[in-house]
Amino acid sequence: MEPKKIKDTRVVQTDQVLINDLNNYHTLFGGVLMKKMDACATLSARRHSRVKECVTASTDSVNFIEPIRQSDSVCIESFVTHTGKSSMEIFCKVIAEDLDTGNRRLAATAFLTFVALDENKKPVEVAKVIPESEEERYLFETGKERAKISKLKRQQNIELISKLSLQKPWD
């Protein structure tokens, strides 16, 4: 399978912040932003894998850096930074722009892992990625370490799940 350029997986979505999306601090709900990032990352995963179904396997980290207000637009940029056999690490960068002043600031970052599935819901192999820009090279080069950490977290989660009860708490 031929490797693909990271830039070919890039998706940019810009949206306005609506009043219904605000919390009691008059800033964008974190969960609303996470939903927007997942939707954007899904498109990057599909653009890379060219399959009909890519599922979110994990949200490895979300860093909320600056609040996003109603006077802002929110621009989410996502692209594949690293791949495994059937998994893709997607980086999301969120830039808030004050629509009155034009001031732009980094508002959040996230790493999500997706798995490409075939028509039988089985994982399918994905191509490697080729970084070109300095930003892409940095994220690609640090991807192996994030993959190791994710693998360890998955193993820890398997152990955790094995210890959890399904009984109702009032039984």
Order of alpha helices (4+ residues) and beta strands (2+ residues): beta-beta-alpha-beta-beta-beta-beta-beta-alpha-alpha
